[in-house]
Amino acid sequence: MKCEICSKNIETTFMNKILGTYIKDDKGKKHTICFECQKKFNTKVKILENIK
């Protein structure tokens, strides 16, 4: 999977869980965000503004 902000590959654990998070927008669509972008944009509003 790729981060929808920086387009970097997101690593997964051995149980296929991502090392990042999913963010839902207003329409209910899930977006994958990496750990680094999560730290950079620390609120849900800022993350949703920066999604490509």
N, C-alpha and C positions, 0 to 999 in steps of 0.2 A: 504494500500500500504506500501511497505517497501523501505527504502533507499538502493540504490544499492552499497553504500560504507560501511556503518556500519551495515546494516541489521536491523535497528531499525524501528519500526512502525512509519509512518508519520501520524499525526493527520489530520482530515479534518474539514472544517467548516460546518455549517448547510446547505450550498448549494453545498456540496460535492466537494469543492475546497481544494487542499492540502496546508498545511502550509509548503511549500518548493518550489521547482522549478523543471521544466523539462529541461534537457540538451540534445540537439541532437548531435550525433556523426557524423563522416564524411559520414557514410552510410545512415543517415537520421533516425536512430532508436532513440526513446525517452527514456531517463533514468530519474528516479525519484531520487531527492537528497533532504535530509532533511535540515532544517535551520542551524543546528549545523555544518554539514559537509560543507555547503555553506560558513559559516564564517571561518572555518578552512582552506579550500582550496579556496582562493578567486579569482582564475582565471579559465576560462573554460578549459585551457590546463591541469592545475593541477588536476582538477576534473576528466577529462576524463582519466588521467593516473592512478587514484586510483580506478576506477570502477572495481569491481570483475568480 
